[in-house]
Amino acid sequence: MRKIMAGLIFILTAAVAQADPVRVAALGDSLVQGYGLPQGQGWVPQLQRWLGEQGAEVRLINAGVSGDTTAGGAARIDWTLADGPDALIVALGGNDLLRGIAPAESRANLVRILEVAKANAVPVLLVGIAAPGNYGADFKAEFDAIFPELARDYGALLHDDSLAGIRAATGNDPQAAGPYLQEDGIHPNAKGVALNVAAIGPKVLDLVAKVDR
């Protein structure tokens, strides 16, 4: 009888463990944090709902900080992973561009983040963002190369552009993006977030599939 009870407890414990959702931390800036949006309409809650609609057992952790640069993300990565998430989304770089931070510095900060994730055996989805042309062609080429090169070097998944959904809906025409942006002309509104979530969602499912539990 004791052996039978022990076996039942083991089976029940295993079943509970398998039912636990995959925990994914999203390390990012205001686009992840949900700046300017009503509760429930930010990037994390909308992505959470999208994943649920696909039948994915995932719990997203909002590690977005408004105004954060890649340096801020590098400073927070140890703390972000201290709670043991199963996977990591890294969506940083927009504020580096707004501040004109040298691409080499942005790259070094992202390397720091990826090194810590690698040391913790946490799979990563790296989310890129395209540099504008106002810093010059050399700056743009150097910055835009960061994300695909680091994804290749660290075996991370890559989503090319955090604003891919809006760009696809508008034909990459900035003048047509207005209906999907907040009044500041920078941050997506709820409709814009929905487009971006639908664009990145399949890559998040790929990330979840890489989790070895």
C-alpha positions as CSV (number, residue, x, y, z in Angstrom):
1,M,0.0,0.0,0.0
2,R,2.8,2.4,0.9
3,K,4.4,1.8,-2.5
4,I,1.1,2.3,-4.3
5,M,0.6,5.6,-2.5
6,A,4.1,6.8,-3.3
7,G,3.5,5.9,-6.9
8,L,0.3,7.9,-7.0
9,I,1.9,10.9,-5.4
10,F,4.8,10.8,-7.9
11,I,2.3,10.6,-10.8
12,L,0.2,13.5,-9.4
13,T,3.3,15.6,-8.8
14,A,4.6,15.0,-12.3
15,A,1.2,15.9,-13.8
16,V,1.1,19.2,-11.9
17,A,4.7,20.0,-13.0
18,Q,3.8,19.3,-16.6
19,A,0.8,21.6,-16.3
20,D,2.8,24.5,-15.1
21,P,3.0,27.2,-17.8
22,V,6.3,28.1,-19.5
23,R,7.5,31.3,-17.9
24,V,8.9,33.8,-20.3
25,A,10.5,37.1,-19.2
26,A,10.3,40.0,-21.6
27,L,13.2,42.4,-21.0
28,G,12.6,45.6,-22.8
29,D,11.8,49.3,-22.8
30,S,8.5,51.3,-23.0
31,L,7.2,49.2,-25.9
32,V,7.3,46.2,-23.6
33,Q,6.3,48.0,-20.4
34,G,3.1,49.4,-22.0
35,Y,3.7,53.1,-21.9
36,G,0.6,55.3,-22.3
37,L,-1.8,52.4,-22.7
38,P,-4.8,51.4,-20.6
39,Q,-4.4,48.4,-18.4
40,G,-4.7,45.2,-20.4
41,Q,-3.9,46.8,-23.7
42,G,-0.1,46.9,-23.5
43,W,2.3,44.6,-25.3
44,V,2.6,42.0,-22.6
45,P,-1.1,41.5,-21.9
46,Q,-2.0,41.5,-25.6
47,L,0.7,38.9,-26.3
48,Q,-0.4,36.9,-23.3
49,R,-3.9,36.7,-24.8
50,W,-2.6,35.9,-28.3
51,L,-0.6,33.0,-27.0
52,G,-3.6,31.8,-25.0
53,E,-5.7,31.9,-28.2
54,Q,-3.1,29.6,-29.8
55,G,-3.5,27.1,-26.9
56,A,0.0,27.9,-25.5
57,E,0.5,27.4,-21.8
58,V,2.7,30.5,-21.2
59,R,3.0,33.1,-18.5
60,L,4.7,36.3,-19.6
61,I,6.7,38.3,-17.1
62,N,6.8,42.1,-17.8
63,A,10.4,43.2,-17.4
64,G,10.0,46.3,-19.4
65,V,11.1,49.7,-18.1
66,S,10.1,52.9,-19.9
67,G,13.2,54.8,-21.1
68,D,15.5,51.8,-20.8
69,T,18.5,51.5,-23.1
70,T,20.5,48.4,-23.8
71,A,22.8,49.5,-20.9
72,G,19.8,49.5,-18.5
73,G,18.9,46.0,-19.7
74,A,22.4,44.8,-19.2
75,A,22.3,46.2,-15.7
76,R,19.0,44.4,-15.0
77,I,19.7,41.0,-16.6
78,D,21.0,39.2,-13.5
79,W,18.0,40.4,-11.5
80,T,15.6,39.5,-14.4
81,L,16.9,35.9,-14.5
82,A,17.2,35.5,-10.7
83,D,13.6,34.2,-10.5
84,G,14.4,31.4,-13.0
85,P,12.3,32.1,-16.1
86,D,12.3,29.4,-18.7
87,A,13.0,31.7,-21.6
88,L,13.8,35.3,-22.4
89,I,12.6,37.9,-24.9
90,V,15.1,40.8,-25.4
91,A,13.5,43.9,-27.0
92,L,15.9,46.8,-26.5
93,G,17.6,49.4,-28.7
94,G,15.0,52.0,-29.5
95,N,16.2,54.4,-26.8
96,D,19.8,53.8,-27.8
97,L,18.7,55.1,-31.3
98,L,16.9,58.1,-29.8
99,R,20.0,59.1,-27.8
100,G,22.4,58.4,-30.7
101,I,24.4,55.9,-28.6
102,A,27.3,54.3,-30.6
103,P,26.3,51.0,-32.1
104,A,29.5,49.4,-30.7
105,E,28.2,50.3,-27.2
106,S,24.7,48.9,-27.9
107,R,26.3,45.7,-29.2
108,A,28.4,45.3,-26.1
109,N,25.4,45.7,-23.8
110,L,23.4,43.1,-25.8
111,V,26.4,40.7,-25.6
112,R,26.4,41.1,-21.9
113,I,22.7,40.1,-21.8
114,L,23.1,37.2,-24.1
115,E,26.2,35.9,-22.2
116,V,24.2,35.9,-18.9
117,A,21.3,34.1,-20.6
118,K,23.7,31.5,-22.1
119,A,25.3,31.0,-18.7
120,N,21.8,30.2,-17.3
121,A,20.9,28.0,-20.2
122,V,17.9,30.3,-21.0
123,P,16.8,30.3,-24.7
124,V,16.5,33.8,-26.1
125,L,14.3,35.6,-28.7
126,L,16.2,38.7,-29.8
127,V,14.0,41.5,-31.2
128,G,15.6,43.9,-33.5
129,I,14.7,47.5,-34.5
130,A,15.8,49.3,-37.6
131,A,18.0,52.5,-37.2
132,P,16.8,55.6,-39.0
133,G,18.9,57.2,-41.7
134,N,19.5,60.5,-39.9
135,Y,22.7,59.3,-38.2
136,G,24.2,58.4,-41.6
137,A,24.6,55.3,-43.7
138,D,27.5,53.9,-41.7
139,F,25.7,54.2,-38.4
140,K,22.6,52.6,-39.8
141,A,24.5,49.7,-41.3
142,E,26.5,49.1,-38.1
143,F,23.4,49.2,-35.9
144,D,21.2,47.1,-38.1
145,A,23.8,44.4,-38.3
146,I,23.8,43.9,-34.5
147,F,20.7,41.8,-34.1
148,P,21.1,39.2,-36.9
149,E,24.8,38.8,-36.1
150,L,24.3,38.3,-32.4
151,A,21.4,36.0,-33.0
152,R,23.6,33.9,-35.2
153,D,26.6,34.0,-32.7
154,Y,24.5,33.0,-29.7
155,G,22.0,30.7,-31.3
156,A,19.1,33.0,-30.4
157,L,15.9,33.3,-32.3
158,L,15.5,36.5,-34.2
159,H,12.4,38.7,-34.8
160,D,13.8,41.4,-37.2
161,D,11.7,44.4,-36.1
162,S,9.7,45.2,-33.0
163,L,7.4,47.4,-35.2
164,A,7.0,44.8,-37.9
165,G,3.2,44.6,-37.6
166,I,2.7,48.3,-38.1
167,R,5.2,48.5,-40.9
168,A,3.5,45.7,-42.7
169,A,0.1,47.2,-42.3
170,T,1.3,50.6,-43.6
171,G,3.6,49.5,-46.4
172,N,6.5,50.8,-44.3
173,D,5.1,54.3,-45.0
174,P,5.7,56.5,-41.8
175,Q,3.0,58.9,-43.0
176,A,0.4,56.1,-42.9
177,A,1.3,55.0,-39.4
178,G,-0.7,57.6,-37.5
179,P,-3.8,55.5,-36.8
180,Y,-1.6,53.0,-35.0
181,L,0.4,55.4,-32.9
182,Q,-0.2,57.4,-29.7
183,E,-0.2,61.2,-29.9
184,D,3.5,61.3,-29.4
185,G,4.0,59.7,-32.8
186,I,6.4,57.1,-31.3
187,H,4.6,54.6,-29.1
188,P,2.0,52.3,-30.6
189,N,-1.6,52.6,-29.5
190,A,-3.6,49.5,-28.7
191,K,-4.4,48.8,-32.4
192,G,-0.7,49.2,-33.2
193,V,0.3,46.9,-30.4
194,A,-2.1,44.3,-31.7
195,L,-0.5,44.3,-35.1
196,N,3.0,44.0,-33.6
197,V,1.9,41.2,-31.3
198,A,0.4,39.2,-34.3
199,A,3.7,39.7,-36.1
200,I,6.0,38.5,-33.3
201,G,3.6,35.9,-31.8
202,P,4.8,32.9,-34.0
203,K,8.4,33.6,-33.0
204,V,7.4,33.5,-29.3
205,L,5.8,30.1,-29.9
206,D,9.1,29.0,-31.5
207,L,10.9,30.2,-28.4
208,V,8.5,28.3,-26.1
209,A,9.2,25.2,-28.1
210,K,12.9,25.5,-27.4
211,V,12.3,25.3,-23.6
212,D,13.7,22.1,-22.2
213,R,11.9,21.3,-19.0
